[in-house]
Amino acid sequence: MGVPREHLYAVIMAGGTGGLMLWPCSRKKAPKEFIDVFDGGTMIEAAVARMRESVPAENIFVVTNTEGASMTQKLLPEFPAENILVEPVARNTAPTIALAAAYIGKKDPDALMIVVPADLLVLDRKRFGELLSAGLAVGSAAKAIVTIGITPDRPETEYGYIQVDKLHPAKDCLPESGIPMFTVKAFAEKPDSTTAQEFLDSGDFYWNSGILIWHIDVAYCEFERSMPDLYKDLLSIYNAIGSEREREIIEDVYSWIHSVSITYGIMEKAENVCMLAGDFGWTDLGSWDEVLKIDRKDVEASDKVDPHLFQVESANNFVIKDGKKAVAIVGLEDIIVIDTSDALLVCRRDKSQDVRKVVDLLRREGFEEYL
């Protein structure tokens, strides 16, 4: 690898209000990255632990909102407070990454950044580390953006996709790593079911993991070329870091910038994007159905038996409940029961995608306090 370890940085994006498909456990004020789905630790704790294996602990940054900052400090009391960057309001991933780039560029003009979403479940930690190492090697040797694509195993409509050029592999691939790498042709947003099946059949589309690796110089150049207004805002924040007006400038900038994803704002327009093809047991846990597909043996999960859960002539049910409340299930199969202090979800296992309709209904009817 061409970049010394002290110049490696990680940015963990934990500022979204997504994850409401895991309602009622996941809420706006406590998104899925801050909840313990498997009773074995939260996703933000796992994300920080994983990144410590690839970069120095002091070079890990978390970008989140005010509530997320408090939750991060509570869950990770040893995490340096100055490495928690707070966005005044969510503006999607391009501003999030620009904010992190301002701070990291100020600290280290030779930085090589890994950007990862906090709400990723990684089942094969060893393979994940190998992919990051290969990506860092490419990112340090080439003026390229490196991303990671996941081989799809079904026509998924809830994920973004990456199309690669399989006839012309990336010039900077690393044969010694054994990891296939391709030049990216295009990015595609969440498709309908017919298009998703076409993507799967074509063999040249991969799921977009949301991970990117780039040198700080590449980041600044790409923002300047493709998002010049956001680049000016990045420089405003850069110049204000360490001054009395630092927070004021950030709040001012976030009051007018538009909500834009890094894929749309930068990746689709960049001229040199490489994709490493790698499977590391990836999922973004976008619904309770995704949670149910995970073998608990593959995650840090508690297998303790709840003495207050009673099932009579029932089977294949999934139950999460709050406290010591007694819950009884009689004569039911393939049911999801999620019980919290102020909300209860009961649905068939094959209908978990329709939790979005419940969330939409609550929002439409003005019950925001439950979201």
C-alpha positions as CSV (number, residue, x, y, z in Angstrom):
1,M,0.0,0.0,0.0
2,G,1.4,3.4,-1.0
3,V,0.0,5.4,1.9
4,P,1.3,5.1,5.5
5,R,-1.2,3.9,8.0
6,E,-1.2,7.3,9.8
7,H,-2.7,8.9,6.7
8,L,-5.7,6.5,6.5
9,Y,-9.1,7.8,7.7
10,A,-12.6,6.4,8.0
11,V,-15.8,8.3,7.8
12,I,-18.9,6.5,9.2
13,M,-22.1,8.1,8.0
14,A,-24.7,7.8,10.8
15,G,-26.9,10.9,10.2
16,G,-29.8,9.6,8.3
17,T,-33.4,9.2,9.4
18,G,-33.8,6.0,7.5
19,G,-34.5,2.5,8.9
20,L,-38.2,3.2,9.5
21,M,-38.8,-0.1,7.7
22,L,-37.7,-1.6,11.1
23,W,-40.4,0.4,12.9
24,P,-41.3,0.4,15.7
25,C,-37.8,-0.3,17.0
26,S,-36.1,2.1,14.6
27,R,-37.4,5.7,14.8
28,K,-36.3,9.1,13.6
29,K,-34.6,9.9,16.9
30,A,-33.1,6.4,17.1
31,P,-32.4,5.1,13.6
32,K,-31.4,1.5,13.1
33,E,-27.7,2.1,13.4
34,F,-28.3,3.0,17.1
35,I,-30.5,0.1,18.1
36,D,-29.6,-3.4,19.1
37,V,-31.5,-5.6,16.6
38,F,-29.8,-8.9,17.5
39,D,-29.3,-8.2,21.3
40,G,-25.5,-8.3,20.7
41,G,-24.6,-4.6,20.2
42,T,-25.6,-1.7,17.9
43,M,-24.5,-1.2,14.3
44,I,-22.6,2.0,15.1
45,E,-20.5,0.1,17.7
46,A,-19.8,-2.7,15.2
47,A,-18.9,-0.1,12.5
48,V,-16.4,1.6,14.7
49,A,-14.9,-1.7,15.8
50,R,-14.5,-2.8,12.2
51,M,-12.9,0.4,11.0
52,R,-10.3,0.2,13.8
53,E,-8.9,-2.8,12.1
54,S,-8.2,-0.8,9.0
55,V,-7.3,2.7,10.2
56,P,-5.9,4.2,13.4
57,A,-8.6,4.7,16.0
58,E,-7.9,8.5,16.2
59,N,-8.6,8.8,12.5
60,I,-12.2,7.5,12.6
61,F,-14.9,10.1,12.2
62,V,-18.6,9.8,12.7
63,V,-20.9,12.2,10.9
64,T,-24.4,12.3,12.4
65,N,-27.1,14.6,13.8
66,T,-27.5,16.1,17.3
67,E,-29.4,13.0,18.6
68,G,-26.9,10.7,16.9
69,A,-24.0,12.5,18.5
70,S,-25.5,12.0,22.0
71,M,-26.2,8.3,21.3
72,T,-22.7,7.8,19.9
73,Q,-21.1,9.3,23.0
74,K,-23.3,7.2,25.2
75,L,-22.6,3.9,23.4
76,L,-18.9,4.7,22.8
77,P,-17.8,6.8,25.7
78,E,-14.1,6.4,24.7
79,F,-14.7,7.7,21.2
80,P,-13.1,11.2,20.8
81,A,-15.9,13.9,20.9
82,E,-14.0,16.0,18.4
83,N,-14.3,13.2,15.9
84,I,-18.1,13.4,16.0
85,L,-19.2,15.8,13.3
86,V,-22.7,17.1,13.7
87,E,-24.9,18.1,10.8
88,P,-27.5,20.7,11.7
89,V,-30.0,19.0,9.3
90,A,-29.8,15.9,7.0
91,R,-28.9,16.8,3.4
92,N,-28.1,13.4,2.0
93,T,-24.7,11.9,1.5
94,A,-22.9,14.4,-0.7
95,P,-22.9,17.2,1.9
96,T,-22.2,14.6,4.6
97,I,-19.0,13.5,2.9
98,A,-18.1,17.1,2.0
99,L,-18.3,18.1,5.7
100,A,-16.0,15.1,6.6
101,A,-13.6,16.0,3.8
102,A,-13.3,19.5,5.1
103,Y,-12.2,18.3,8.6
104,I,-10.0,15.5,7.3
105,G,-8.3,17.7,4.7
106,K,-7.6,20.4,7.4
107,K,-6.0,17.7,9.6
108,D,-4.1,15.8,6.9
109,P,-3.6,17.0,3.3
110,D,-2.3,13.5,2.4
111,A,-5.3,11.6,3.8
112,L,-6.9,8.6,2.1
113,M,-10.5,8.2,3.1
114,I,-12.8,5.2,3.5
115,V,-16.5,6.3,3.6
116,V,-18.9,3.7,4.9
117,P,-22.6,3.8,6.0
118,A,-23.1,2.9,9.7
119,D,-26.1,0.7,9.0
120,L,-24.3,-2.1,7.2
121,L,-24.3,-5.6,8.5
122,V,-21.0,-7.3,7.8
123,L,-21.0,-11.1,8.4
124,D,-17.6,-11.9,6.9
125,R,-15.3,-9.4,8.7
126,K,-12.1,-10.9,7.4
127,R,-13.2,-10.6,3.8
128,F,-14.5,-7.1,4.4
129,G,-11.0,-6.1,5.7
130,E,-9.4,-7.7,2.6
131,L,-11.6,-5.6,0.3
132,L,-10.8,-2.4,2.2
133,S,-7.1,-3.2,1.9
134,A,-7.4,-3.8,-1.8
135,G,-9.4,-0.6,-2.2
136,L,-6.9,1.5,-0.2
137,A,-4.1,0.1,-2.4
138,V,-5.9,1.2,-5.5
139,G,-6.9,4.5,-4.1
140,S,-3.3,5.3,-3.1
141,A,-1.9,4.4,-6.5
142,A,-4.5,5.9,-8.8
143,K,-6.4,9.1,-9.1
144,A,-9.6,7.1,-8.9
145,I,-12.7,6.7,-6.9
146,V,-13.0,3.1,-5.6
147,T,-16.3,1.5,-4.6
148,I,-17.4,-1.9,-3.6
149,G,-20.2,-3.8,-5.4
150,I,-22.0,-6.9,-4.1
151,T,-23.0,-9.8,-6.4
152,P,-26.8,-9.8,-6.4
153,D,-28.6,-13.1,-5.7
154,R,-32.1,-11.9,-6.3
155,P,-33.9,-9.1,-8.3
156,E,-33.9,-6.6,-5.3
157,T,-35.9,-3.4,-5.8
158,E,-34.8,-1.7,-2.6
159,Y,-31.1,-1.4,-3.5
160,G,-29.1,0.8,-5.9
161,Y,-27.0,-0.9,-8.6
162,I,-23.6,-0.4,-10.2
163,Q,-23.1,-1.5,-13.9
164,V,-19.5,-2.5,-14.8
165,D,-17.7,-2.9,-18.0
166,K,-16.7,-6.6,-17.9
167,L,-15.0,-6.4,-21.3
168,H,-12.6,-3.7,-20.2
169,P,-11.4,-4.4,-16.6
170,A,-10.0,-1.5,-14.6
171,K,-6.4,-0.8,-15.6
172,D,-5.3,-0.4,-11.9
173,C,-6.6,-3.8,-10.8
174,L,-4.4,-5.8,-8.4
175,P,-4.1,-9.4,-9.6
176,E,-2.3,-10.4,-6.4
177,S,-5.3,-9.5,-4.3
178,G,-7.5,-12.1,-6.1
179,I,-10.4,-9.6,-6.0
180,P,-12.0,-8.8,-9.3
181,M,-12.1,-5.1,-10.2
182,F,-13.9,-3.4,-13.0
183,T,-14.4,0.0,-14.6
184,V,-17.8,1.4,-13.7
185,K,-20.1,2.2,-16.6
186,A,-23.1,3.5,-14.8
187,F,-25.1,3.8,-11.6
188,A,-28.8,2.9,-11.3
189,E,-31.2,3.9,-8.5
190,K,-33.8,1.5,-7.0
191,P,-35.4,-0.3,-10.0
192,D,-38.9,-1.7,-10.5
193,S,-39.2,-5.5,-10.3
194,T,-38.9,-6.0,-14.1
195,T,-35.8,-3.9,-14.4
196,A,-34.3,-5.6,-11.3
197,Q,-34.7,-9.0,-13.0
198,E,-33.1,-7.6,-16.2
199,F,-30.1,-6.3,-14.1
200,L,-29.8,-9.8,-12.5
201,D,-29.9,-11.6,-15.8
202,S,-27.4,-9.3,-17.5
203,G,-24.6,-10.3,-15.1
204,D,-22.9,-6.9,-15.2
205,F,-24.9,-5.2,-12.4
206,Y,-23.9,-5.3,-8.7
207,W,-25.6,-4.0,-5.6
208,N,-24.2,-0.6,-4.5
209,S,-22.8,-1.1,-1.0
210,G,-22.5,2.7,-0.5
211,I,-18.8,2.3,0.3
212,L,-16.2,4.5,-1.4
213,I,-12.5,5.1,-1.1
214,W,-10.6,8.1,-2.4
215,H,-7.6,10.3,-1.7
216,I,-8.5,13.7,-0.2
217,D,-7.1,15.4,-3.4
218,V,-9.5,13.3,-5.5
219,A,-12.4,14.2,-3.3
220,Y,-11.7,18.0,-3.5
221,C,-11.2,17.8,-7.3
222,E,-14.4,15.9,-7.8
223,F,-16.4,18.3,-5.7
224,E,-14.9,21.3,-7.5
225,R,-15.6,19.8,-10.9
226,S,-19.1,18.3,-10.4
227,M,-20.6,20.2,-7.5
228,P,-18.9,23.6,-7.5
229,D,-21.4,25.3,-5.2
230,L,-20.9,22.6,-2.6
231,Y,-17.1,22.8,-3.1
232,K,-17.3,26.5,-2.1
233,D,-19.3,25.5,1.0
234,L,-16.7,22.9,1.8
235,L,-13.9,25.6,1.6
236,S,-16.0,27.9,3.8
237,I,-16.2,25.2,6.5
238,Y,-12.5,24.3,6.0
239,N,-11.4,27.9,6.6
240,A,-13.7,28.2,9.7
241,I,-12.5,25.1,11.4
242,G,-10.9,26.0,14.7
243,S,-12.3,29.5,14.7
244,E,-15.0,31.0,16.9
245,R,-17.4,31.0,13.9
246,E,-16.9,27.3,13.1
247,R,-20.4,26.2,14.2
248,E,-22.1,29.3,12.8
249,I,-20.6,28.8,9.4
250,I,-21.7,25.1,9.3
251,E,-25.2,26.0,10.3
252,D,-25.3,28.8,7.7
253,V,-24.0,26.5,5.0
254,Y,-26.5,23.8,5.8
255,S,-29.4,26.3,5.7
256,W,-29.1,26.6,1.9
257,I,-27.3,23.5,0.5
258,H,-29.5,21.1,-1.4
259,S,-30.1,17.4,-0.5
260,V,-28.0,15.4,-3.0
261,S,-26.6,11.9,-2.8
262,I,-22.9,11.3,-3.5
263,T,-23.9,8.8,-6.2
264,Y,-25.9,11.4,-8.1
265,G,-23.7,14.4,-7.3
266,I,-20.3,12.9,-7.9
267,M,-20.1,9.2,-8.8
268,E,-22.3,9.4,-11.9
269,K,-20.2,12.2,-13.3
270,A,-16.7,11.1,-12.4
271,E,-14.5,9.9,-15.2
272,N,-12.5,7.3,-13.3
273,V,-14.5,5.0,-11.0
274,C,-13.4,1.5,-10.2
275,M,-15.4,-1.2,-8.5
276,L,-14.1,-4.1,-6.4
277,A,-16.5,-7.1,-6.6
278,G,-16.7,-8.6,-3.2
279,D,-19.1,-10.5,-1.0
280,F,-18.7,-10.1,2.7
281,G,-22.2,-11.1,4.0
282,W,-23.5,-7.7,3.2
283,T,-27.0,-6.4,3.9
284,D,-28.4,-3.1,5.0
285,L,-31.2,-4.6,7.1
286,G,-33.8,-2.6,5.2
287,S,-36.8,-4.6,6.6
288,W,-37.7,-7.1,9.2
289,D,-37.6,-9.7,6.4
290,E,-33.9,-8.9,6.0
291,V,-33.4,-9.4,9.7
292,L,-35.1,-12.8,9.6
293,K,-32.8,-14.0,6.7
294,I,-29.7,-13.6,8.9
295,D,-28.5,-16.7,10.7
296,R,-28.0,-15.6,14.3
297,K,-24.9,-17.8,14.4
298,D,-23.2,-15.4,11.9
299,V,-23.7,-12.3,14.0
300,E,-22.9,-11.2,17.6
301,A,-26.3,-12.2,18.8
302,S,-27.7,-13.3,22.1
303,D,-29.5,-16.7,22.1
304,K,-30.9,-16.3,25.6
305,V,-34.4,-17.5,26.1
306,D,-37.0,-15.0,27.1
307,P,-38.9,-16.5,30.1
308,H,-41.7,-14.0,29.6
309,L,-42.5,-15.2,26.0
310,F,-45.1,-18.0,25.7
311,Q,-46.1,-19.8,22.5
312,V,-48.8,-22.4,22.4
313,E,-49.3,-24.4,19.2
314,S,-47.3,-21.8,17.4
315,A,-44.1,-22.0,15.3
316,N,-41.7,-20.0,13.2
317,N,-42.5,-16.7,14.8
318,F,-40.2,-13.7,15.4
319,V,-40.7,-11.7,18.6
320,I,-38.9,-8.6,20.0
321,K,-40.5,-7.1,23.1
322,D,-39.8,-4.5,25.6
323,G,-39.0,-5.3,29.3
324,K,-40.6,-8.1,31.3
325,K,-44.1,-7.9,29.7
326,A,-45.6,-11.3,29.3
327,V,-46.4,-12.0,25.6
328,A,-48.4,-15.1,24.5
329,I,-48.9,-16.3,21.0
330,V,-51.5,-19.0,20.4
331,G,-52.1,-20.9,17.2
332,L,-50.1,-18.7,14.9
333,E,-47.2,-19.3,12.5
334,D,-44.9,-17.1,10.5
335,I,-45.7,-14.0,12.5
336,I,-43.6,-11.0,13.4
337,V,-44.3,-9.3,16.7
338,I,-42.3,-6.2,17.6
339,D,-43.4,-4.7,21.0
340,T,-42.0,-1.4,22.3
341,S,-43.0,0.8,25.1
342,D,-45.4,2.9,23.0
343,A,-46.0,0.9,19.8
344,L,-46.8,-2.6,18.7
345,L,-46.3,-4.2,15.3
346,V,-47.9,-7.6,14.3
347,C,-47.6,-8.8,10.7
348,R,-47.0,-11.9,8.6
349,R,-43.4,-12.6,7.8
350,D,-44.0,-12.3,4.1
351,K,-45.6,-8.9,4.5
352,S,-42.8,-7.1,6.3
353,Q,-42.1,-4.8,3.3
354,D,-45.6,-3.3,4.0
355,V,-44.3,-1.7,7.2
356,R,-43.6,1.3,5.0
357,K,-47.4,1.6,4.5
358,V,-47.8,1.8,8.3
359,V,-45.1,4.5,8.5
360,D,-46.7,6.5,5.7
361,L,-50.1,6.2,7.4
362,L,-48.8,7.4,10.7
363,R,-47.2,10.4,8.9
364,R,-50.3,11.2,6.9
365,E,-52.5,11.0,9.9
366,G,-50.3,13.3,12.0
367,F,-48.9,10.7,14.4
368,E,-45.3,11.9,14.1
369,E,-44.6,11.2,17.7
370,Y,-44.6,7.4,16.9
371,L,-42.0,7.8,14.1
